Every structure is written in structure tokens, then in C-alpha cells.
Amino acid sequence: MKFLIFTCGEGLGHTGRCISLACELLAAGHDVCIGAYGYSRELIERSGFNASEIPRELKLEGDNGSLDLKSSVTSTVKSISVKNMKRVLVLIEGNKPDVVISDGYYLGILAARWKKVCTCMIVNQSQMQDFFKDKGPVMRYVGVAVKKFYTWIYNGVDIIFVPDFPSPFTICGSNLAFSEKIMDKVEFSGPLLRKRFCEVVPKENVRRPHVLCSIGGFGYRLHIFRIIIAAARMDDSISYTLIGGPDLDYDLLGDVPENVDVCRFVADPFPYYKSSDAVICTGGHGTLAESLSFGLPVISFPDRSHNEQENNARSVEANGYGMGFSYSVSPDGLLKAVRCIISEERFRLKVCVLRDMASSLDGPVYIRKRLEGYSALCSH
């Protein structure tokens, strides 16, 4: 079979899931093509895959830890064009896939439906209208239009996979709301991990206790990095690895203490996961799922005004998987949380259950088998 995978490049959670699924499909003998853009495409290619350039359809803007919704909508609308749609259509025509898989990339679904190709979506949020609440009358109308659009998309796809644990362990549960009309096509696959826990060799020469800080490269998250560095300076018995990205100005971090290792790019974070005692991250679903699936409690800093991330962080805290903080936390407050989350067994017991569950669910295998069976039915 031939699969064409489209990935949204806003946040690397989408990218990691697509790499995971591509690996599983290739290992089973299928042909796989990937469409991506920007930093996402770079990560895919550094992971050993070829990726075709696709148009960017979503652009997130922010400042000082907050998502700027109006600027994000304006930038996204400016990128819409017939030319972009044609580029995606040409990619489908050239590859002739049996199945198109989209992780948050809607142009791929539109083009596949136009070409009458079997489609599936990977979704960890289906309430995007929440972004537009309490943002004024104009944004409210935009939210209504957005909801109508993605509801129409969901009605037309063949299968929707939620890459998360089943209830009551679901991380993104507060971000999901599907109509009764499509509930029969929604399936929880389990997390889509690029590497299984049993396959990973821990990174060498990591001093424990160790905290992995996977914040991402958006420049408006610089404040989190500074808080972490200040907290690290207060207790050199705890070591930290900070993973940033291409959009972060590392010169603005200032003096970095010896117990902090700053990495501009890490294509494979899993050896770091296996060498860590906790993770500090934003509220993005991808990093949360990876961390918890490796049995690591988390400290989450959701972007302000980013409803999805804030919901994820609340879920993590409510379920006892870690703690959630705002950008206003002091370095001393963060250090106290780090010490607590590393030392208290109650967090470890909770996340170890998720680690075992992720192994037994094996999300990539689940999706591969479902798509193989579904495509066979469609061909008959």
C-alpha cells in the first residue's frame, strides 16, 4: 500500500507522531511519502526521511508567553491561496496514495477528498472554537466559521484517530467534542511514539537527578528558559538539559550555570527521556504524551491564552501526573516544584501506569493495522 502523510508544522508534536507512523508503515513494507514545511520538514529529514515541501496553512504568533490570536488569524488568512491548494493536489496526483493521513493539515484532506482518496485524521483537539471565546465580536464570528469548517472536514474523513490514552487517562479529553454523527469513526489509538521505551538506550554521562526541559523554539517562550536557568542556579545538585529550537535567540539567555546544558537542536530526545527524572515542557500534547509514556512526571507551562495547552496542563495536574504553572512563577517556586516532583513517589506511581499502558497499546501498530484493514474493505 502507498500512504501520503501530511503534517502541520506548528509545534513538533504533530511531526513526531508522523515520524512514528511513517516508521511503522515502512517497517511493514508499505510505501510512505511525507509532506511537511519549515522546522517540521527539517526534523523529518534529520530523522532519515525525505519530505516534500508543502505550503504553510497555519501561522501562530505570540509575545511574552501569550498566543496572539488576532495576529495568528491574520497571518493564516494571508497564506490562503488557490496556488497552495494546487501544490497539494499536484503532490497527491504524483504520489497516487491509497490513503492520505493528515495530522492537523487540512489542505491535505481537502485535496484528497477532491481526488476521492481514502482519508484519516490524527486529532488531539476538536474544539478549536474555544480559542475565540471572550475575544470580542469579530473573533467570535471567526470562531463560528472555523467550527463549521472543521466539522465539515470531520464529517468527510473516513477515520479519526486520537493519539492518546483511553478514558479516564486521556490527556486531551477536555479538548475533544465530536458530534454523535461522527463518534463511530473516532478511535483512541494510544500515544504515537517515535521510539518504544524498551528500545531506547539512556544517554550517557547524564548526572542525576536530571530534568529535561523541552520548551520548543518559539521566541515568546524565552521567559520560561530564564526562569529555569535561575532556578537551576539556586541548586547545582540538579542537572538540566534545555532543548530550544531555531527561533530562539540563545544570546538572550545570559550566563548559563554549569548544571545546565543548552541544546539548540535534538532530533532524538528519547535517550534524554530515559536518562531523566522529570520533564519541564509547555502544554503541547505531543511532548506531554511522550514524557508520560516514558514514565516521567511533568511540570507544564502552557502558553497564555492557548486554551488547548491550558486544558492539557489542568488535566495533567488533576490526574496527578505532575504540576501546571503560569509564566508568573518565581525561580524559587519552580525549584520547589522540581524537588517535589522528583522526590515524591505519588507522581512516579501514577506515570508508571501510563508508561506500561503506552507499551501495551502501541499506537503506531494499532493505526497501521486499522488502515490496512480499512483500505482492504474500501478496495472491495
Steps between C-alpha positions, in 0.01 A plus 500: 500500500601860450449765769538877477538674836442874545620667819429839653829669587372722783645320799700182462245268661335453161837430340607241756177308458537495122859375525380225733226390263727520195753272670232243580354501149841470336599214732186317387605532135280790390602801291490828692529862385494796736397861439633758743639853528743710699659366817270198482641399163854548633432266793347238269803509271744486791310191613589328172194568283450695181227760528326698228453872566136595554347847554467629852131534583517609865729753666499552875607839632569595859681726741644447848338164556159581350340379179390805298180369344425801282849504348490122454166521314624789283822318407310180426242671278775672301652160419180360342520479120389290206866451414561324832206267442635413156840414648341248736285356220811453285669312785204262529482453124871422483503251788163330435453389863252239616452693824567863597579557867483851641622611841350847530550593131164576342611576143609138472152378590333745260723390213457130580120534508515678164696202363271249677783345701441321832576742786572491871584773749708497816328735745574603858269801497152537352381814679699770324213745547608529866797707384258772394296529819499839674713654224243751372220481239726473194699208642175337612372497142835367383463221758155408363642479146796291619269256679284454190811434291662235718163333571453467125852354473435246777172394339683419178805303620485123531669450840606736780776379731555664839869434591437480871419263784139384528273649766546563792872544430460731199723809505307699238149401611393859574591597143282237333136539397375299204141497380299179528505483122873424490563325833499160331810597300701631800755258649756537781824348374729569793797740472698499176858473622798515268678248723374240743624512858662157477695601188669809641851509646543776761731788415842458656666730751180662623525602865191409705263627611445639151219714358436516126362839393326468164360847442529540124641781295226762498664826602211606723589214738837656587367590845460132593862429412612786722292375795646149461856632484444714810354200687791280390749756630342467848572125532789350305423147625230476230610494137294629206496462124325784316382424147411808297454548128592723205284799598655554842771765543740308723712810568207635703526214752793669672750307711410132522614307811708184470210272599304610189571363152337704223426312176392695191373190324436139606360275227458209742395601854421147617844415648458821703155387616644171620779682687267746674297513818249764386413720203426872481300583188218716367145365473544350155342158468794335321766563764260424784407166342865408440607593853218316673543197275859477624383510862611857568299749707474844342499867589292674237512865392211546257513802271270772628170531310564160341187315612615159382829514690335639811248213495778245458692647794189490720443138405858407587468660843151364571610145421811522717746476211680821593447871556391797291634854535449840343782717370483704822657227716822602673827306462468401866146372441617297201791351694265390779279332239797325338617363835146385582433330170834319507478379859134418560402146406135589431592654165721210397233241577244681285720544194640147515146378431497713184841370393374141518176592325684673213706186445197273490291729277783561247326779311696478171424129463135558582460764228693299243282193548180706489602674178608176337163345581300808406676547167439134418127550563496813282669318212216246500 
